[in-house]
């Protein structure tokens, strides 16, 4: 690799169209492309943590169940066909992320969604996945909820 002197001419991009060549930096005057308002980095980090908490298929299924009505652990086990320790583990993740909360009723803990906004995120993501799965070529069948362990 050779050193570049301050007097040398800047290197020209050999990238094709759309790949950061100088000609691609010109914006159409017809477009009204204003940047979106910036969010506080702390808010973005918290949003990322929330999305990570929702990222497992079993946790998505739990949120969809709780969207319909509050449930205790054994009801989630029955509805999802997942072992009780795994349901409890996923509920701990959702609880620590502020997605669900539990309220003790005698010997059982009944879980509810903290906020309906979270259900909308999950419902919209599932609807989008259903839409795009219809347009993709079918790959191998997805593993069942009970066998994937996540």
For each residue, the residues with C-beta under 8 A, 3 or more apart:
1:
2:
3:
4: 8 11
5: 8
6:
7:
8: 4 5
9:
10:
11: 4
12:
13: 19 20 21 22
14:
15: 19 20 21
16: 19 21
17: 21 23 24
18: 24
19: 13 15 16 24
20: 13 15 24 25
21: 13 15 16 17 24 25
22: 13 25
23: 17 26
24: 17 18 19 20 21
25: 20 21 22
26: 23
27: 31 33
28: 31
29:
30:
31: 27 28
32:
33: 27
34:
35: 38
36:
37:
38: 35
39: 43 44
40: 43 44
41: 44 45
42: 45 46
43: 39 40 46 47
44: 39 40 41 47 48
45: 41 42 48 49
46: 42 43 49 50
47: 43 44 50 51
48: 44 45 51 52
49: 45 46 52 53 97
50: 46 47 53 54 97 98 99 118
51: 47 48 54 55
52: 48 49 55 97
53: 49 50 59 93 94 96 97 99
54: 50 51 59 60 63 94 97 99 118 121 122 125
55: 51 52 59
56: 59 60 90 93 150
57: 60 61 145 148 150
58: 61 62 80 82 86 87 90 145 148 150
59: 53 54 55 56 62 63 90 93 94 99
60: 54 56 57 63 64 122 125 126
61: 57 58 64 65 80 145
62: 58 59 65 66 76 80 87 90 91 94 100 111
63: 54 59 60 66 67 94 99 100 113 118 119 122
64: 60 61 67 68 119 122 123 126
65: 61 62 68 71 75 76 79 80
66: 62 63 69 70 71 100 111 112 113 119
67: 63 64 113 119 122 123
68: 64 65
69: 66
70: 66 110 111 112
71: 65 66 75 76 79 110 111
72: 75 76 105 108 109 110 111
73: 76 77 84 87 88 91 108 109 111
74: 77 78 84 108
75: 65 71 72 78 79
76: 62 65 71 72 73 79 80 82 87 91 111
77: 73 74 80 81 82 83 84 87
78: 74 75 81
79: 65 71 75 76
80: 58 61 62 65 76 77 87 145 146
81: 77 78 144 145 146
82: 58 76 77 86 87 145 146
83: 77 86 87 146
84: 73 74 77 87 88
85: 88 89
86: 58 82 83 89 90 149
87: 58 62 73 76 77 80 82 83 84 90 91
88: 73 84 85 91 92
89: 85 86 92 93
90: 56 58 59 62 86 87 93 94
91: 62 73 76 87 88 94 95 100 102 111
92: 88 89 95 96
93: 53 56 59 89 90 96 97
94: 53 54 59 62 63 90 91 97 99 100
95: 91 92 98 99 100 101 102 111
96: 53 92 93
97: 49 50 52 53 54 93 94
98: 50 95 114
99: 50 53 54 59 63 94 95 113 114 118
100: 62 63 66 91 94 95 111 112 113 114
101: 95 111 112 114
102: 91 95 109 110 111 112
103: 109 110 112
104: 108 109 110
105: 72 108 109 110
106:
107:
108: 72 73 74 104 105
109: 72 73 102 103 104 105
110: 70 71 72 102 103 104 105
111: 62 66 70 71 72 73 76 91 95 100 101 102
112: 66 70 100 101 102 103
113: 63 66 67 99 100 116 118 119
114: 98 99 100 101 118
115: 118 119
116: 113 119 120
117: 120 121
118: 50 54 63 99 113 114 115 121 122
119: 63 64 66 67 113 115 116 122 123
120: 116 117 123 124
121: 54 117 118 124 125
122: 54 60 63 64 67 118 119 125 126
123: 64 67 119 120 126 127
124: 120 121 127 128
125: 54 60 121 122 128 129
126: 60 64 122 123 129 130
127: 123 124 130 131
128: 124 125 131 132
129: 125 126 132 133
130: 126 127 133 134
131: 127 128 134 135
132: 128 129 135 136
133: 129 130 136
134: 130 131
135: 131 132
136: 132 133 139
137:
138:
139: 136
140:
141:
142:
143: 147 148
144: 81 147 148
145: 57 58 61 80 81 82 148
146: 80 81 82 83
147: 143 144
148: 57 58 143 144 145
149: 86
150: 56 57 58
